[in-house]
């Protein structure tokens, strides 16, 4: 069992005064913690503002206000040194994450990150994202046709047959790449994201990263020579405000990020939503009776059980967080999942799923300059895919226990067998 150890209010060289004893057992790789990390998060929040997990080489930041502070100060808390350290630890090198300046938008800091972000923002404006709505509806309808046909023969795995296929098909449409390759894309994404699983194989992660890079390299060159109406063409042809467009390495890296963000993440969050919908008959009845509450149920799902549990930063100087001194260069695990259950923000019922709660401050998409670029798309995909699901099926009941991803940081279900009953009248 990994145990969080002593933290100090003063830097280590300043002497023993101000020591905080931390006795909370927390092992993110433990199967019980992966199944339900929230009780451990509560204990971490109650005991201290920061916990030094020496065996993992991490400093855990579990409280909402401290998480927000770290996310909103990129000068003091570096993403390049945070996420970059994680990538190097897993791969043993910078492959696909560090070739070329600013190749990966996740692991960059201003001013490089600011320049890339100004350009890529143009590809994800709310107006442009909304224009993809009809395409998303069409994808959902086609997948539900297949799901309905298979459901006539018995239980179906709704994660495998719907939740995991819809996002990767949509992101393929947006990137202008063949949806026929979606099984490969799904596998590459799963292999790269397995870096945060106790079953990680660095060679598998590296091979997937190389495969993604090799796939997108000629795509980027082709769009430069013969642009279309997809976002790859947009980003390699034009920069923001007269700036240069993305470099080759930046575009390949960004396409890789989109592939990862557009596959397992939305699919997992859909599975988290449905898990609550099935487990709470009163919730299902409420949403079916008033479909305007679908959006509120999605937002509460983001808060209550977010797909991304933590992000990583590193302080650029000695800092104090939550009353605890943290040395320069320490690897911070910034715990979004814990912050989203913080009682000081959400009240004493923070651990309950409640439609109608004010969720505007939830941190599922982060905050600050690295706030998730795909937030508008994720919300649209979830709303349209859930609406289509409820239009099609009058009953969704569990047929067998679900299976959870072993990835401690990408929280969701990999399998969810259900019995489906088709609506007699399907809205046109």
N, C-alpha and C positions, 0 to 999 in steps of 0.2 A: 504493500500500500504506500502510495506517495503521500507524504505528509508535508503540509506547508509549515515552514520553520520560522525562526525569529526574524522579525523586521525591526528596524530602528528608526526613531524619529530623527536621529542625527546620522550623518554619514559614518561609515564603519570606522574611520580613523579618529573619530571624535570621542571615543570612550564608551563605557557601558551604560551611561545614563540614558534614559529615554527609551529603553528596550521595550518592545511589545511582544509578549509571548503569544504565538499563534498555534493553536492546537487542533485546528480543523483538518480532518482527513479529507483530501481531495485528490482523486486520481481520474483525470478525464478519460483515460483509456479503459477504466473498469466497466464491464458490461452493465452493471447496475446503474452506474452514472450515465452511461450512454443512453440507457433506457429512459432515465428520468434524472437529469442533472439539477433540477430546480431546488430540491431540498438542500443540496450541497451549496448552491449559490446563496441561499438564504443564510446559512451558517456563516459563509464567508462575509456577507454584508454585515451581519450582526457583530462579528468579532473585530474586524479591522478594515481600514480603507485600502490597504495593499497587503498582499501575501506573497512572500518569497518562496516559490516552489523550487527549492535548490536542485532536486533531482532532475527536474525538467529544464532547468536553466531559465525559468520564467518568473516574472512578477505579475501576479493576477490583480486586476483592478475591477472590483465587482459592483461598486456603487454608482448610481445614475449620474450624480453631479460630477464625480471624478471622471467617469467615462466621457461625458460631454466635454469637459475641460480638455482632456487629451485629444479628442477628435477634432476640436476646433482650433488647435494651436499647432499647425504644421511646422512652424519655425522651431518650437521647443520639443516637439514629438515627431520624429522622422518616420515616414512610411518606408522610405528607401532602406533605412537601417533596420526597420522592423520586419516588414514582409520580405525584404531582400535577404535577411538572415535566415528566415524560415526556408526560402527557396534554396539557399545554399546548403543548409543542413540536410535537406531532403535529397537534393541532386548531387551535392558535392561539387557543384560548379554553377555557373550562371546560365547554362544553356537554356535558350528561349526566353529567359527572363532578363538577361543583362547584355545581350549583344547589341551594340549600337546604343547611343545615348537615348535614354528615355524609352527604351523599347517596350517596357511594360508599364502601363499607366498606374497600376495598383502600387507598384514599388518605386514611385518617383516622388520627388518633393518639388516645390516651387524653386526656381522659375520654370524648370522643365515641365513639371506637371501642369502648371498654369497654361503654358502654351499649347500642350496637347489637349487639355480639357476645353480650351476655347474653341478649338477646331472640332472636336468630336461632339461637343454640345449641339452643333448644328444638325447632327444626324438624329438627335433624339428630342427635338422640341415637342411640347405637348400637341401642337397642331399636326406635325408629321406623324407622331405615334398614333393619333386618332385616325389618321388616314389609312392605317393598316387594319382598322377594325373589321372591314368586310372580308379581308383575306383571312383574319383569325377566325371569324364566324364560319367561313367556308372550310377551313382546316378542321375545326371542331365538328362540323356537320358530317364530314366524310369519315372521321374517326369514330363518331358515334354510330354511324351506319354499320361499320364493321363490328363495333362493340355490341350493338343490338342483335346482329345476326349470330354472333358467338354466344350471347346470353341465352338464346333459345335452346341451346344444348346443355345448359347448366351454369354453375358459377364461373365468373371470369375474374381475372386479375386486373382491376381497374388502374392500378399504377402502371403495369406493363403495357396495357392496351390503350390507355388514354392519357393519363397524367404525364408519363415520360415521353410520349410521342408528340403531343401537341407543341410543347415549347421548342423542341429541336426542329420540328417542321417549320414553325414560324420563324425561327432565327435563320434557317436556311433560306426562306423566302426573302427575308430582309437583307441578307448578305448576297443574294443572287446566286446561290450555289445549289446544286441538285439535291432535292429532298430524298432522292434514292440512296444517297450516301448516309442517311440519318443514323443507321445502325452503327456505322463506323464512327460517326461523330459522337454518338452516345457513349460508345466504348472508350474512345479517347478521353472524353470528359471524365468518365468514371475513373479511368486509370490515373489521370492527373490529380483528381480530387482525393484519390485514395492515399495521397501523401499525408493526410491527417487521420489515418486509420491505424490501429495497432497492427494491422495486417500488411502495412506498407511494404512494397518491394521497390526500392529506388530505381532498379533497372527498368521495371515496368513503367514507372512514372516518367523516366527519361525517354524511353522509347516512344511513349505516347506524345510527349512534348515534341520530339523530333518529327513524328509523323504529322502532327498538326502544322508545324512550321513548314515541312516539305509540301504539304497540301496547299497551304495558302500562298506560298511564295509565287508560283506561276499565276495564281488567281490575281494577285496584286499587280504583277507585270502586265497581264492581259487587260485589266481595267484601266491601267495607265495608257495603254496603247489604243484601246477601244472601249471607252467608258459607256456604261449603261445607266439605268435609273436606280441602281441599288446603292447602299450606303458606302460600300467599298469604293465605287467610282467617285462618289461625292467627296470622300475624304482624301483620296490620292490626287484629286484634280485641283482642289481649292482649300486654302487655309482660312483662318478667321481674320477679319479686319485687315486684309492685305498681307497677312503672314504667309509663309510657305506652307504647302500641304504637308501631311505627315510623310516622314521619310519611309523608305522601304521597310526597315526594321520596326519602326514604330507602327506601321500599318499591319504588318504580320503579327506583331505582339498584340495589337488591339483586337484584331480579328480572333485571335486565340482567346482573349479575355471574353469577348462576346459569345464565343462558342461555349465556354465554360459557364458563363452567367446565364446563357439562354437554354441550357439543357436541364441539368439536375436541380438547379436552385428553384425555379418556378414549379417544376414537377413535384419536388419535395414539399414545397409550401402548400400546394394543392392537396397533397396527401395529409398534411397536418390539419388543414381545414376540414377535410372529410372525416378524419378521425374524431374530431369534436362533434361534427354533425351526426355521426352514427352513435357516438357514446351518449349523447344528450337528446333523447326524443323530444323534449320540450323545445330545444333549440331548432331541431328539424321542423317541428310543427310551426314554430314562430316564423321561420324564414319562408317556408312554403306558403303560409297564409298571407304574408306581406313581402313580396319579392323585392321591394325597395330596401329591405334589410340585408340583402345579400352583401352589399358594399360594407355595411357596418360589421357584419360577421367576418368578412375578409380582413378588415382593419384590426379587429380584435384578435384574429388568428396571427397576424403579423406580430402583435405585441405579446400574446400569450405563449406562442410556440414558434419563434422565428427560425427560419432556415439557417442563417449564419449566426453562430453562437458567440464568436469572438473575432476580432481583427488584431493586428500586431503593429506596434510602434516601438520606438526606442528614443529615450530622451537625449538631446544633443548637449546637455550639461547636467550637473547634479541638480535634482529637483526634489520638491516635497509634494506628495500626492496624498490627499486624505490624512494629513498629519504624519505621514511616513516618508523618511528620506530615501530616495532611490538614486543610485549612482548613474552617472552618465553612461550611455551605451547599453544599459540593461534592457533585456527584451521584455516588453510589456504585452501581456494578454489582456486586451481591452474587451471586457465581457458584456457584449450587447444583450445576450440572453438573460443575464443576471440583472442588468439595468432595467430591462423591460418588465421585471417583476419587483422592482424596488418599491417597498411600501411607503417610503417617504414621498413618492411621486404619485403612485396609483392608489394609495389608501390601504386599509387593512385587508381588503379583499383582492389584493393584487394577484394572488394565486388562483383566482377564480376566473372562468371564462364568462364574460358578461357583455352581451350586445348593448350598445348605447353608451358605453363608457367613452369618455373623451380620450381619444388615442392619438391626437395630433403630435404628441411628443415622443411617440415610440421610435426606437432606434434601429428597427430592422434594416433600414437602408443606410445606417450610419448618420453622420452629420459632418459639417465643415466642408472643406474643399474636396474631400474624397467621397462625398455623399453619392450613393449608387446612381450611376448614369441611367440604368434601366428601370428605375422605379416606376415611371409612367407606364412603360411597357408591361412590367410585371403586374401592375394593378389592372390594366386593361385585359391582359390574357386571363387572369384569374376570374374577373367578373364575367367576361364573355363565355369562358369555358364552363363555369359553374352554372350560369343561366341556361346554357345549352343542355347541360347535364340534367338539370331539374325540369326543363321543358320535355325532355325525352323520357325520363323515368319517374314514375310515381312512387317508387319504393327502392331504397338502396339498403340492403341488409348484409351484415357480415356473414361470410360462408366458412371462414377459417381464420385462425390467428394471423395478423399481419407480421411482416418481417421488417426490422428496422436496419437502416444503414449503420455499419460499424464505424463510420466517420464521425468522430466526436464533434467536429465543427460544422459539418453540413448535415443538419438534423432533418430527417424525413424517413419515409417508409419506402422500401424497395419492392415490397409485394403487399397486396391488399385484396384477397379474394372476396368477392361480393356476389350476392344474388340480386338481380335487377328485374323490376316489373315495369313494363312499357306503359306509358300513358296511352289511354284510348284515343285521345284527341291531341295531336301535336300542333302547336301554334304555327301558322304559316309565316 
